[in-house]
Amino acid sequence: RGTRPPDAPGGARARRGDGVKKRMRAIMAARAAAPAAGPAPAGAWPLAEPFAIGPVRVANRVVQAPLAGIANRAFRRQSRRHGAGLTVSEMVASHGIHHGNRKTLGMLTLAPDEHPVGVQVFGADPAIMAEAARVVEAAGADLVDVNMGCPVPKICKTGAGAALLADPEAAARVVEAMARAVRIPVTVKIRRGLTPSTARPVETALRLEAAGAAAICVHPRAAAEEYEGRADHRITAAVVEAVSVPVIASGDVVTPAEAAEVVRLTGCAAVAVGRGALGYPWAFGDLAGGRARPRPDLAEVVAEVERFAVDARLALGDGRACGYMRKFYPWYLAGHGVDGARLEALLTAPTLDEALDLLRALAAAPAAA
């Protein structure tokens, strides 16, 4: 029987959705208030340097985080195009792979131009996770990542996701089985723990390293905290100090200034950006180059959404791509003076082509937006 984060039952889904929305509102508000362009970094910029995860060479130290329901092939290609050194898929169910679920296996389709790329899987059964790792390797992934950070109750109740943090020995058995099954690196995404009071991030990281983890991505909030407060990267620093494998810092890394402070504080090998890039894929280039670029105008934003939509259509088909893209319109258009009625028209457009026509009209007549 799995473990789930405290306070998970009941209205957890609504609270979690509210937390994510609150976090995105804060990101978009900060984005709108930021200067038009940032200063150039003084001296060498650490995130521009390459690093390695086992035999996998990564061109820079900016990683696209594995966002559930977001990081499909279209999103990963966009992230790579804008400067991410490494991209990672949305989490994929190991049991879905085991049972040959068509939709699940479709999530393993990789494009030739997105390497190096990792596929993140979740589960708690060592044998099934090892099988999933073999399938991921056969699909052409450069590494396989283990989700030990997801706080969603339906994941945790199976013993997967953040629930594995409650039992470092069980977590280590999963990683060991996977590492023995494949030649590609096995990496792990962890949170601080289930709760702040029960968290043992250093002990967990050491066990995972001993089990064969080639890198560890640390989000220093506990699962029960979700996205509340600021990420305490002193926890990340403690993990960096304890292990010898690369540690990737995740959480509240949106701007080059924030990235520089996290690198200074922790000594991490790389940083991961997720929600900070939603509606602003230029974040990857900003972080890789150490300087915030001039803010894109509405015409540039619409051109980017159009290009993204082409990839989404290829990856998902017309119907699913239409629903998928609806998530993104508010994020892209925030701060561009698009009124509620026009945004609502976008969100209710019945086809992707109709939504794109509305976007083009916005770009053609921004003063009327």
Disulfide bonds with the S-S distance in Angstrom:
none
